[in-house]
Amino acid sequence: MSVAYRVVAVTEAVTWVGLLVGMFFKYIAETGDLGVTVFGPIHGAVFVLYLIVTLVAARALRWSLWTTLFALAASVPPLATLIFEVWAERTGRLDPARAAGTAVPAA
C-alpha cells in the first residue's frame, strides 16, 4: 500500500505541474489551451485517485485522523503531495511494519 501511495502522490504532483504549465500557456502566453485540455482531465482523475488511495492507505497504515486530514489537504496546493510523502516516509507513517505493530530488526 505504501508503494501505491507514493506512486499516486508523485503522479498527482507531476500532473499538477503539467496543468500549471498548460495554464501558463493558455492565460499568460495566450498561445492556446492544449496543455489545459490535455492535463486538466488527467490531473482531475489522478486527484480523485489520490484521495481514494490516501483513504485506503490511512486505514491500512493506521494513520491518525490528523495525519489523514493533512494527507488529504496536501492534494490541494501544487506539489504538496510530495512534501507530505517525504514527511510521512521520514516519520515512519508509510512503514507497513510500524502500522502492524511488528518489530523491525536493526540493520
LOROPA-222774 format. One record per atom (N, C-alpha, C): x, y, z negated; residue in one letter. Coordinates in steps of 0.1 Angstrom, whole numbers, plus 2048, in hexadecimal, padded with zeros to 3 digits. Last residue first. Example, Ala and Ser with C-alpha at 12.3 -4.5 7.8 and 13.67 -1.06 7.14 Angstrom:
! LOROPA-222774
8807EA7B9s8897F57B9s8818007B1s8847C77B2a87B7D37B2a8847DF7B2a
***
This chain:
! LOROPA-222774
8C27E2790a8CA7DE79Ca8D87DD798a8AB7D4779a8B57DE77Ca8BE7D9787a88A7C8781p8987C677Dp8A17D1781p86C7D6776v8757D5782v8837D377Dv8507C8767a85D7CE766a8657CC773a82E7D2770t8397C876Ft8477CF76Et8197E2775g81E7E0767g8287D6765g80F7E878Da80B7DB788a8107D977Aa81C800791a80D800790a8087F378Aa8367F8793r833801788r823801786r8357EA7AAa8387E379Ea8357EB792a82F7FD7BEp8257F37BAp8287EC7ADp83681E7BDd83C8127BAd8328087B6d82F8387C0l82D8307CCl8338227C9l8368447A8r8288427ABr82583A7B8r85084B7A2g84C83D7A1g83D83A7A4g8598647A7t853862799t84E853798t8618637C1r86B8667B6r8668637A9r84985F7CEe8538557CFe85D8577C3e83B8767C8a8358697C4a84085E7C4a84C8897D5w84A8897C7w84587C7C2w8498817F0v8568817EAv8558817DBv82D8857F3e8328777F4e8408767EEe82A8A17EFf8248977E5f82A88A7E7f8388A9806i83D8AD7F9i8378A37EEi82889E81Al83689A819l83C89D80Bl8118AC816t81189D814t81F898813t8178C581Da8168C280Fa8168B380Da8168CD838l8228C6833l8218C2825l7FD8E6833p8068DF83Cp8138D9835p7E48DE81Ap7EF8E781Fp7F88DF829p7D48C5818v7CF8D281Dv7DA8DB822v7DE8AF80Cs7DA8AD81As7D68BB820s7E18B37F1a7ED8B57FAa7E98B4809a7CA8AC7E5a7CC8BA7E8a7D78BD7F1a7CF8917E2l7C48957EBl7C68A47EFl7E38927CFa7E688C7DCa7DB8907E7a7D689E7BAf7E28A57C1f7E489F7CEf7C388A7B4l7BF8977B9l7CA89F7C0l7D58767ACt7CC8747B7t7C78817BDt7E0882796t7E987E7A1t7E187C7ADt7C9884786w7D089078Aw7D988D796w7C186A781l7B8873788l7C087F78El7DE854787s7D585C77Fs7CC864787s7E083679Bw7E3844799w7D984A78Fw7E381B7A2r7DE81F795r7E382D791r7E78117BAl7F38147B3l7F081A7A5l7CD80D7C3a7D68017C3a7E28047BAa7C28277C1r7BC81B7BAr7C68107B8r7D28357D1a7D083A7C3a7CA82E7BBa7D08287E9a7DC8287E2a7DB82C7D4a7B58307EFv7B98217EEv7C68207E6v7B884B7F1l7AF8467E7l7B28377E5l7CB84D806t7CE8527F9t7C584C7EFt7BD84281Bv7C883B817v7CC840809v7A985781Ei7A584981Bi7B1841815i7B986D824l7B086D819l7AC85F814l7C686483Cy7CE867830y7C5867824y7AF86284Dl7B7856849l7BF85883Dl7AA87D84Fv7A0875849v7A7868845v7C288585Cf7BE88B850f7B4882848f7C1876874v7CB87386Av7C887985Dv7AB884880a7AA87687Da7B4871873a7B689E882g7AA89C87Bg7A888D877g7CC89A892h7CE89E884h7C289B87Ch7BE8938AAi7C888A8A4i7CA88D895i7AF8AA8AFp7A889E8ACp7B28938A5p7C68BD8B2g7BB8BF8A9g7B48B28A5g7D98B68C6f7DC8B38B8f7D08B58AEf7CB8BC8DFv7D18AF8DCv7D28AC8CDv7C18D68DBt7B88CC8E1t7BE8BE8DEt7D88E38D3v7CD8E28C9v7C38D78CEv7E78E18EAg7EC8DC8DEg7E18D98D3g7D78EE8FEl7DA8E08FFl7DE8DA8F2l7D0909901d7CB9028F5d7CE8F38F5d7E692490Bg7DD91990Dg7DA911900g7F5939904t7F9932910t7F0926913t7F794B8EEe7EC94C8F8e7EF945905e80894E8D9a80E94F8E7a8039508F2a7F394D8C6i7FE9578C5i8039598D3i7DF9388CCy7DB9458C6y7E69508C7y7EC9228D9k7DF9278DCk7DC9358D8k80591F8CDf8059228DBf7F79268E0f7FD91C8B2f8069278B6f80592A8C5f7EE9058B4m7E79118B1m7F091D8B4m8038F28BAg7F88F58C4g7F19018C1g8108F48A2v8178F88AEv80D8FB8B9v7FC8EA891l8018F788Fl8088FD89Bl7FA8CF89Bl7EF8D889Cl7F38E789Al8148C6895g80F8C68A3g8048D08A5g8138C8879v81D8D0881v8188D188Fv7FF8B5875w7FD8C2870w8068CC878w80C89E87Et8008A3885t7FD8B1881t81F89C869v82389E877v8188A3880v80F898853a8178A4853a81B8A6862a80387F859e7FB88B857e803897858e81A86F85At813871866t80A87D865t82186F83Ev82A875848v823878855v80A862834a80E86F82Fa817876839a80B849842v800852844v803861840v82383F836v821841845v81684B848v81D83F81Br828846820r82684982Fr80782C81Ay80583A816y81084381By814815823a80981B82Ba807829827a82581180Ev82B81481Bv82081A824v81480C7F9s81C8187F8s82281C806s8087F4800m800800800m80980D800m
***
